[in-house]
């Protein structure tokens, strides 16, 4: 899937991110929002 400027996409929980920048000339700019139930601890494993 190619996501263009102004578009959004949903990445399911517990799925390893596989995205990459297909452009060889333009930098990738990305904003990520994490949503969870109130009081749920946030943990993202470091590799």
C-alpha positions in Angstrom: 0.0 0.0 0.0 1.3 3.5 -0.8 0.1 6.2 1.6 0.2 9.7 0.1 0.4 13.1 1.9 -2.8 13.8 3.8 -3.8 10.1 3.9 -4.0 7.9 7.0 -3.8 4.2 7.7 -4.4 1.9 10.6 -1.8 -0.6 11.6 -3.3 -3.4 13.7 -2.0 -4.1 17.3 0.6 -6.8 17.8 1.7 -6.7 14.1 5.4 -6.0 13.3 5.8 -2.8 11.3 6.9 -3.5 7.8 6.7 0.0 6.3 9.5 1.8 4.4 10.1 4.9 2.4 9.9 4.1 -1.3 11.3 7.5 -2.4 15.0 7.8 -3.1 14.8 11.6 -3.0 12.1 12.7 -0.5 12.5 12.1 3.3 9.7 10.3 5.1 7.7 12.3 7.6 5.4 10.3 9.8 3.2 11.0 12.9 2.2 8.0 15.0 -0.7 8.0 17.5 -1.1 5.2 20.0 -4.6 4.6 21.4 -5.4 2.5 24.4 -7.8 2.2 27.3 -7.2 4.7 30.2 -4.7 3.4 32.7 -3.3 0.8 30.4 0.5 0.7 30.7 2.4 1.5 27.5 5.1 -0.9 26.5 6.9 -1.2 23.1 9.7 -3.7 23.0 13.1 -2.6 22.0 15.1 -4.7 19.5 
